[in-house]
Amino acid sequence: MKGHTKIYMDYFSYDVSDFIGCEMCGTKAVDIHHIEARGMGGTKKNDTIENLMALCRKCHLEYGDKSQHMDMLKTKHLTNLTQ
């Protein structure tokens, strides 16, 4: 398991057998996405829960790694963290 995936799962107390919903649409998430990806000028800090969000493949392709959607992803993820 990748380190950032473990951080996400530990934060939300998920087990590998749990259903993890996409934070955008609610279907099954398959990726833990870096909202600010290092390759796109994002943070050089260690992985933090504030920068990690679960996404299904469709939402990852549609919204992930696209600067025009970054603010929307951050806002949605912050809402999910505070619920």
Backbone as XML, in Angstrom:
<?xml version="1.0"?>
<chain id="A" units="angstrom">
  <residue number="1" name="MET">
    <atom name="N" x="0.848" y="-1.182" z="0.000"/>
    <atom name="CA" x="0.000" y="0.000" z="0.000"/>
    <atom name="C" x="0.886" y="1.235" z="0.000"/>
  </residue>
  <residue number="2" name="LYS">
    <atom name="N" x="0.552" y="2.175" z="-0.846"/>
    <atom name="CA" x="1.330" y="3.407" z="-0.917"/>
    <atom name="C" x="1.127" y="4.227" z="0.352"/>
  </residue>
  <residue number="3" name="GLY">
    <atom name="N" x="2.150" y="5.000" z="0.711"/>
    <atom name="CA" x="2.117" y="5.792" z="1.932"/>
    <atom name="C" x="0.958" y="6.748" z="2.005"/>
  </residue>
  <residue number="4" name="HIS">
    <atom name="N" x="0.662" y="7.434" z="0.895"/>
    <atom name="CA" x="-0.443" y="8.399" z="0.929"/>
    <atom name="C" x="-1.796" y="7.704" z="1.080"/>
  </residue>
  <residue number="5" name="THR">
    <atom name="N" x="-1.921" y="6.505" z="0.538"/>
    <atom name="CA" x="-3.162" y="5.744" z="0.703"/>
    <atom name="C" x="-3.335" y="5.336" z="2.159"/>
  </residue>
  <residue number="6" name="LYS">
    <atom name="N" x="-2.259" y="4.919" z="2.802"/>
    <atom name="CA" x="-2.312" y="4.542" z="4.213"/>
    <atom name="C" x="-2.693" y="5.741" z="5.079"/>
  </residue>
  <residue number="7" name="ILE">
    <atom name="N" x="-2.139" y="6.896" z="4.794"/>
    <atom name="CA" x="-2.483" y="8.117" z="5.548"/>
    <atom name="C" x="-3.984" y="8.378" z="5.451"/>
  </residue>
  <residue number="8" name="TYR">
    <atom name="N" x="-4.529" y="8.285" z="4.253"/>
    <atom name="CA" x="-5.959" y="8.531" z="4.040"/>
    <atom name="C" x="-6.799" y="7.506" z="4.794"/>
  </residue>
  <residue number="9" name="MET">
    <atom name="N" x="-6.471" y="6.240" z="4.629"/>
    <atom name="CA" x="-7.251" y="5.174" z="5.268"/>
    <atom name="C" x="-7.166" y="5.258" z="6.791"/>
  </residue>
  <residue number="10" name="ASP">
    <atom name="N" x="-6.003" y="5.538" z="7.316"/>
    <atom name="CA" x="-5.850" y="5.666" z="8.772"/>
    <atom name="C" x="-6.659" y="6.841" z="9.306"/>
  </residue>
  <residue number="11" name="TYR">
    <atom name="N" x="-6.635" y="7.963" z="8.615"/>
    <atom name="CA" x="-7.353" y="9.157" z="9.075"/>
    <atom name="C" x="-8.849" y="8.877" z="9.216"/>
  </residue>
  <residue number="12" name="PHE">
    <atom name="N" x="-9.423" y="8.187" z="8.224"/>
    <atom name="CA" x="-10.859" y="7.910" z="8.233"/>
    <atom name="C" x="-11.198" y="6.546" z="8.839"/>
  </residue>
  <residue number="13" name="SER">
    <atom name="N" x="-10.187" y="5.860" z="9.397"/>
    <atom name="CA" x="-10.357" y="4.541" z="10.023"/>
    <atom name="C" x="-10.941" y="3.518" z="9.052"/>
  </residue>
  <residue number="14" name="TYR">
    <atom name="N" x="-10.464" y="3.542" z="7.811"/>
    <atom name="CA" x="-10.883" y="2.571" z="6.816"/>
    <atom name="C" x="-10.000" y="1.342" z="6.894"/>
  </residue>
  <residue number="15" name="ASP">
    <atom name="N" x="-10.582" y="0.209" z="6.565"/>
    <atom name="CA" x="-9.873" y="-1.052" z="6.414"/>
    <atom name="C" x="-9.844" y="-1.360" z="4.917"/>
  </residue>
  <residue number="16" name="VAL">
    <atom name="N" x="-8.924" y="-2.196" z="4.476"/>
    <atom name="CA" x="-8.822" y="-2.507" z="3.043"/>
    <atom name="C" x="-10.105" y="-3.113" z="2.483"/>
  </residue>
  <residue number="17" name="SER">
    <atom name="N" x="-10.930" y="-3.713" z="3.325"/>
    <atom name="CA" x="-12.181" y="-4.322" z="2.852"/>
    <atom name="C" x="-13.357" y="-3.348" z="2.846"/>
  </residue>
  <residue number="18" name="ASP">
    <atom name="N" x="-13.173" y="-2.132" z="3.351"/>
    <atom name="CA" x="-14.252" y="-1.147" z="3.423"/>
    <atom name="C" x="-14.557" y="-0.528" z="2.062"/>
  </residue>
  <residue number="19" name="PHE">
    <atom name="N" x="-15.810" y="-0.123" z="1.900"/>
    <atom name="CA" x="-16.201" y="0.673" z="0.745"/>
    <atom name="C" x="-15.733" y="2.103" z="1.015"/>
  </residue>
  <residue number="20" name="ILE">
    <atom name="N" x="-14.962" y="2.650" z="0.098"/>
    <atom name="CA" x="-14.519" y="4.037" z="0.197"/>
    <atom name="C" x="-15.172" y="4.778" z="-0.961"/>
  </residue>
  <residue number="21" name="GLY">
    <atom name="N" x="-16.002" y="5.730" z="-0.614"/>
    <atom name="CA" x="-16.739" y="6.462" z="-1.639"/>
    <atom name="C" x="-15.941" y="7.602" z="-2.235"/>
  </residue>
  <residue number="22" name="CYS">
    <atom name="N" x="-16.171" y="7.865" z="-3.500"/>
    <atom name="CA" x="-15.576" y="9.007" z="-4.178"/>
    <atom name="C" x="-16.089" y="10.271" z="-3.499"/>
  </residue>
  <residue number="23" name="GLU">
    <atom name="N" x="-15.194" y="11.176" z="-3.177"/>
    <atom name="CA" x="-15.588" y="12.401" z="-2.493"/>
    <atom name="C" x="-16.358" y="13.358" z="-3.393"/>
  </residue>
  <residue number="24" name="MET">
    <atom name="N" x="-16.368" y="13.110" z="-4.686"/>
    <atom name="CA" x="-17.114" y="13.976" z="-5.604"/>
    <atom name="C" x="-18.494" y="13.409" z="-5.926"/>
  </residue>
  <residue number="25" name="CYS">
    <atom name="N" x="-18.589" y="12.122" z="-6.248"/>
    <atom name="CA" x="-19.868" y="11.579" z="-6.716"/>
    <atom name="C" x="-20.438" y="10.460" z="-5.858"/>
  </residue>
  <residue number="26" name="GLY">
    <atom name="N" x="-19.640" y="9.889" z="-4.950"/>
    <atom name="CA" x="-20.136" y="8.855" z="-4.049"/>
    <atom name="C" x="-19.979" y="7.424" z="-4.534"/>
  </residue>
  <residue number="27" name="THR">
    <atom name="N" x="-19.609" y="7.226" z="-5.803"/>
    <atom name="CA" x="-19.381" y="5.854" z="-6.271"/>
    <atom name="C" x="-18.075" y="5.340" z="-5.671"/>
  </residue>
  <residue number="28" name="LYS">
    <atom name="N" x="-17.741" y="4.089" z="-5.958"/>
    <atom name="CA" x="-16.547" y="3.495" z="-5.365"/>
    <atom name="C" x="-15.271" y="4.216" z="-5.815"/>
  </residue>
  <residue number="29" name="ALA">
    <atom name="N" x="-14.507" y="4.687" z="-4.857"/>
    <atom name="CA" x="-13.225" y="5.336" z="-5.139"/>
    <atom name="C" x="-12.183" y="4.276" z="-5.471"/>
  </residue>
  <residue number="30" name="VAL">
    <atom name="N" x="-11.332" y="4.589" z="-6.423"/>
    <atom name="CA" x="-10.253" y="3.672" z="-6.789"/>
    <atom name="C" x="-8.886" y="4.333" z="-6.663"/>
  </residue>
  <residue number="31" name="ASP">
    <atom name="N" x="-8.873" y="5.644" z="-6.448"/>
    <atom name="CA" x="-7.616" y="6.385" z="-6.348"/>
    <atom name="C" x="-7.655" y="7.318" z="-5.140"/>
  </residue>
  <residue number="32" name="ILE">
    <atom name="N" x="-6.504" y="7.462" z="-4.487"/>
    <atom name="CA" x="-6.331" y="8.524" z="-3.507"/>
    <atom name="C" x="-5.503" y="9.584" z="-4.237"/>
  </residue>
  <residue number="33" name="HIS">
    <atom name="N" x="-6.158" y="10.678" z="-4.524"/>
    <atom name="CA" x="-5.616" y="11.730" z="-5.375"/>
    <atom name="C" x="-4.909" y="12.801" z="-4.546"/>
  </residue>
  <residue number="34" name="HIS">
    <atom name="N" x="-3.761" y="13.258" z="-5.024"/>
    <atom name="CA" x="-3.084" y="14.427" z="-4.452"/>
    <atom name="C" x="-3.713" y="15.663" z="-5.087"/>
  </residue>
  <residue number="35" name="ILE">
    <atom name="N" x="-4.402" y="16.461" z="-4.298"/>
    <atom name="CA" x="-5.068" y="17.645" z="-4.835"/>
    <atom name="C" x="-4.031" y="18.581" z="-5.458"/>
  </residue>
  <residue number="36" name="GLU">
    <atom name="N" x="-2.966" y="18.858" z="-4.718"/>
    <atom name="CA" x="-1.852" y="19.639" z="-5.258"/>
    <atom name="C" x="-0.709" y="18.670" z="-5.521"/>
  </residue>
  <residue number="37" name="ALA">
    <atom name="N" x="-0.631" y="18.201" z="-6.742"/>
    <atom name="CA" x="0.379" y="17.204" z="-7.109"/>
    <atom name="C" x="1.752" y="17.850" z="-7.244"/>
  </residue>
  <residue number="38" name="ARG">
    <atom name="N" x="2.762" y="17.157" z="-6.787"/>
    <atom name="CA" x="4.136" y="17.671" z="-6.887"/>
    <atom name="C" x="4.513" y="17.967" z="-8.329"/>
  </residue>
  <residue number="39" name="GLY">
    <atom name="N" x="4.116" y="17.120" z="-9.232"/>
    <atom name="CA" x="4.457" y="17.280" z="-10.635"/>
    <atom name="C" x="3.805" y="18.485" z="-11.293"/>
  </residue>
  <residue number="40" name="MET">
    <atom name="N" x="2.822" y="19.055" z="-10.628"/>
    <atom name="CA" x="2.131" y="20.219" z="-11.187"/>
    <atom name="C" x="2.400" y="21.462" z="-10.340"/>
  </residue>
  <residue number="41" name="GLY">
    <atom name="N" x="3.556" y="21.470" z="-9.685"/>
    <atom name="CA" x="3.939" y="22.626" z="-8.891"/>
    <atom name="C" x="3.371" y="22.638" z="-7.489"/>
  </residue>
  <residue number="42" name="GLY">
    <atom name="N" x="2.823" y="21.499" z="-7.046"/>
    <atom name="CA" x="2.234" y="21.407" z="-5.714"/>
    <atom name="C" x="3.264" y="21.388" z="-4.615"/>
  </residue>
  <residue number="43" name="THR">
    <atom name="N" x="2.806" y="21.117" z="-3.445"/>
    <atom name="CA" x="3.626" y="21.148" z="-2.252"/>
    <atom name="C" x="4.738" y="20.101" z="-2.269"/>
  </residue>
  <residue number="44" name="LYS">
    <atom name="N" x="5.854" y="20.431" z="-1.672"/>
    <atom name="CA" x="6.970" y="19.487" z="-1.530"/>
    <atom name="C" x="6.951" y="18.833" z="-0.153"/>
  </residue>
  <residue number="45" name="LYS">
    <atom name="N" x="5.975" y="19.204" z="0.676"/>
    <atom name="CA" x="5.856" y="18.647" z="2.027"/>
    <atom name="C" x="5.442" y="17.187" z="1.953"/>
  </residue>
  <residue number="46" name="ASN">
    <atom name="N" x="5.531" y="16.531" z="3.100"/>
    <atom name="CA" x="5.037" y="15.158" z="3.192"/>
    <atom name="C" x="3.542" y="15.123" z="2.912"/>
  </residue>
  <residue number="47" name="ASP">
    <atom name="N" x="3.047" y="13.951" z="2.593"/>
    <atom name="CA" x="1.617" y="13.792" z="2.342"/>
    <atom name="C" x="0.827" y="14.172" z="3.583"/>
  </residue>
  <residue number="48" name="THR">
    <atom name="N" x="-0.225" y="14.948" z="3.395"/>
    <atom name="CA" x="-1.112" y="15.330" z="4.490"/>
    <atom name="C" x="-2.545" y="15.032" z="4.095"/>
  </residue>
  <residue number="49" name="ILE">
    <atom name="N" x="-3.381" y="14.784" z="5.072"/>
    <atom name="CA" x="-4.772" y="14.462" z="4.793"/>
    <atom name="C" x="-5.466" y="15.611" z="4.064"/>
  </residue>
  <residue number="50" name="GLU">
    <atom name="N" x="-5.043" y="16.832" z="4.308"/>
    <atom name="CA" x="-5.644" y="17.982" z="3.647"/>
    <atom name="C" x="-5.400" y="17.996" z="2.138"/>
  </residue>
  <residue number="51" name="ASN">
    <atom name="N" x="-4.392" y="17.241" z="1.687"/>
    <atom name="CA" x="-4.045" y="17.211" z="0.267"/>
    <atom name="C" x="-4.413" y="15.886" z="-0.400"/>
  </residue>
  <residue number="52" name="LEU">
    <atom name="N" x="-5.109" y="15.006" z="0.312"/>
    <atom name="CA" x="-5.447" y="13.687" z="-0.225"/>
    <atom name="C" x="-6.952" y="13.501" z="-0.275"/>
  </residue>
  <residue number="53" name="MET">
    <atom name="N" x="-7.453" y="13.075" z="-1.411"/>
    <atom name="CA" x="-8.892" y="12.863" z="-1.529"/>
    <atom name="C" x="-9.170" y="11.620" z="-2.353"/>
  </residue>
  <residue number="54" name="ALA">
    <atom name="N" x="-10.193" y="10.868" z="-1.943"/>
    <atom name="CA" x="-10.584" y="9.649" z="-2.642"/>
    <atom name="C" x="-11.434" y="10.010" z="-3.854"/>
  </residue>
  <residue number="55" name="LEU">
    <atom name="N" x="-11.076" y="9.453" z="-5.006"/>
    <atom name="CA" x="-11.827" y="9.705" z="-6.240"/>
    <atom name="C" x="-12.050" y="8.411" z="-7.006"/>
  </residue>
  <residue number="56" name="CYS">
    <atom name="N" x="-13.197" y="8.324" z="-7.688"/>
    <atom name="CA" x="-13.415" y="7.230" z="-8.625"/>
    <atom name="C" x="-12.606" y="7.536" z="-9.883"/>
  </residue>
  <residue number="57" name="ARG">
    <atom name="N" x="-12.494" y="6.593" z="-10.762"/>
    <atom name="CA" x="-11.695" y="6.797" z="-11.972"/>
    <atom name="C" x="-12.260" y="7.929" z="-12.837"/>
  </residue>
  <residue number="58" name="LYS">
    <atom name="N" x="-13.594" y="7.959" z="-12.988"/>
    <atom name="CA" x="-14.224" y="8.983" z="-13.825"/>
    <atom name="C" x="-13.920" y="10.387" z="-13.296"/>
  </residue>
  <residue number="59" name="CYS">
    <atom name="N" x="-14.101" y="10.604" z="-11.995"/>
    <atom name="CA" x="-13.853" y="11.926" z="-11.419"/>
    <atom name="C" x="-12.362" y="12.263" z="-11.428"/>
  </residue>
  <residue number="60" name="HIS">
    <atom name="N" x="-11.508" y="11.252" z="-11.244"/>
    <atom name="CA" x="-10.070" y="11.498" z="-11.283"/>
    <atom name="C" x="-9.663" y="11.992" z="-12.671"/>
  </residue>
  <residue number="61" name="LEU">
    <atom name="N" x="-10.191" y="11.351" z="-13.691"/>
    <atom name="CA" x="-9.869" y="11.777" z="-15.059"/>
    <atom name="C" x="-10.482" y="13.140" z="-15.388"/>
  </residue>
  <residue number="62" name="GLU">
    <atom name="N" x="-11.688" y="13.391" z="-14.877"/>
    <atom name="CA" x="-12.385" y="14.638" z="-15.192"/>
    <atom name="C" x="-11.831" y="15.838" z="-14.424"/>
  </residue>
  <residue number="63" name="TYR">
    <atom name="N" x="-11.507" y="15.650" z="-13.127"/>
    <atom name="CA" x="-11.130" y="16.772" z="-12.273"/>
    <atom name="C" x="-9.674" y="16.777" z="-11.821"/>
  </residue>
  <residue number="64" name="GLY">
    <atom name="N" x="-9.082" y="15.603" z="-11.695"/>
    <atom name="CA" x="-7.737" y="15.505" z="-11.130"/>
    <atom name="C" x="-6.675" y="16.091" z="-12.038"/>
  </residue>
  <residue number="65" name="ASP">
    <atom name="N" x="-5.669" y="16.693" z="-11.433"/>
    <atom name="CA" x="-4.525" y="17.252" z="-12.151"/>
    <atom name="C" x="-4.908" y="18.297" z="-13.195"/>
  </residue>
  <residue number="66" name="LYS">
    <atom name="N" x="-5.991" y="19.007" z="-12.956"/>
    <atom name="CA" x="-6.421" y="20.088" z="-13.842"/>
    <atom name="C" x="-6.567" y="21.331" z="-12.977"/>
  </residue>
  <residue number="67" name="SER">
    <atom name="N" x="-5.731" y="22.310" z="-13.229"/>
    <atom name="CA" x="-5.663" y="23.486" z="-12.368"/>
    <atom name="C" x="-6.997" y="24.218" z="-12.253"/>
  </residue>
  <residue number="68" name="GLN">
    <atom name="N" x="-7.814" y="24.174" z="-13.279"/>
    <atom name="CA" x="-9.090" y="24.885" z="-13.222"/>
    <atom name="C" x="-10.068" y="24.263" z="-12.219"/>
  </residue>
  <residue number="69" name="HIS">
    <atom name="N" x="-9.805" y="23.023" z="-11.764"/>
    <atom name="CA" x="-10.685" y="22.353" z="-10.804"/>
    <atom name="C" x="-10.096" y="22.297" z="-9.388"/>
  </residue>
  <residue number="70" name="MET">
    <atom name="N" x="-8.882" y="22.782" z="-9.198"/>
    <atom name="CA" x="-8.203" y="22.621" z="-7.910"/>
    <atom name="C" x="-8.973" y="23.267" z="-6.761"/>
  </residue>
  <residue number="71" name="ASP">
    <atom name="N" x="-9.468" y="24.484" z="-6.942"/>
    <atom name="CA" x="-10.206" y="25.145" z="-5.867"/>
    <atom name="C" x="-11.473" y="24.375" z="-5.511"/>
  </residue>
  <residue number="72" name="MET">
    <atom name="N" x="-12.165" y="23.854" z="-6.514"/>
    <atom name="CA" x="-13.372" y="23.067" z="-6.267"/>
    <atom name="C" x="-13.034" y="21.805" z="-5.471"/>
  </residue>
  <residue number="73" name="LEU">
    <atom name="N" x="-11.958" y="21.118" z="-5.846"/>
    <atom name="CA" x="-11.553" y="19.907" z="-5.131"/>
    <atom name="C" x="-11.183" y="20.228" z="-3.683"/>
  </residue>
  <residue number="74" name="LYS">
    <atom name="N" x="-10.435" y="21.299" z="-3.485"/>
    <atom name="CA" x="-10.045" y="21.695" z="-2.122"/>
    <atom name="C" x="-11.270" y="22.000" z="-1.273"/>
  </residue>
  <residue number="75" name="THR">
    <atom name="N" x="-12.222" y="22.748" z="-1.827"/>
    <atom name="CA" x="-13.429" y="23.116" z="-1.086"/>
    <atom name="C" x="-14.250" y="21.883" z="-0.732"/>
  </residue>
  <residue number="76" name="LYS">
    <atom name="N" x="-14.442" y="20.999" z="-1.692"/>
    <atom name="CA" x="-15.212" y="19.766" z="-1.456"/>
    <atom name="C" x="-14.531" y="18.906" z="-0.409"/>
  </residue>
  <residue number="77" name="HIS">
    <atom name="N" x="-13.210" y="18.763" z="-0.511"/>
    <atom name="CA" x="-12.473" y="17.926" z="0.433"/>
    <atom name="C" x="-12.502" y="18.527" z="1.840"/>
  </residue>
  <residue number="78" name="LEU">
    <atom name="N" x="-12.346" y="19.822" z="1.953"/>
    <atom name="CA" x="-12.405" y="20.475" z="3.271"/>
    <atom name="C" x="-13.774" y="20.247" z="3.915"/>
  </residue>
  <residue number="79" name="THR">
    <atom name="N" x="-14.823" y="20.332" z="3.114"/>
    <atom name="CA" x="-16.174" y="20.048" z="3.614"/>
    <atom name="C" x="-16.258" y="18.622" z="4.135"/>
  </residue>
  <residue number="80" name="ASN">
    <atom name="N" x="-15.687" y="17.672" z="3.398"/>
    <atom name="CA" x="-15.714" y="16.262" z="3.815"/>
    <atom name="C" x="-14.906" y="16.045" z="5.094"/>
  </residue>
  <residue number="81" name="LEU">
    <atom name="N" x="-13.815" y="16.767" z="5.250"/>
    <atom name="CA" x="-12.990" y="16.615" z="6.464"/>
    <atom name="C" x="-13.679" y="17.148" z="7.704"/>
  </residue>
  <residue number="82" name="THR">
    <atom name="N" x="-14.519" y="18.149" z="7.553"/>
    <atom name="CA" x="-15.144" y="18.781" z="8.711"/>
    <atom name="C" x="-16.512" y="18.214" z="9.041"/>
  </residue>
  <residue number="83" name="GLN">
    <atom name="N" x="-16.975" y="17.232" z="8.299"/>
    <atom name="CA" x="-18.294" y="16.629" z="8.585"/>
    <atom name="C" x="-18.185" y="15.598" z="9.668"/>
  </residue>
</chain>
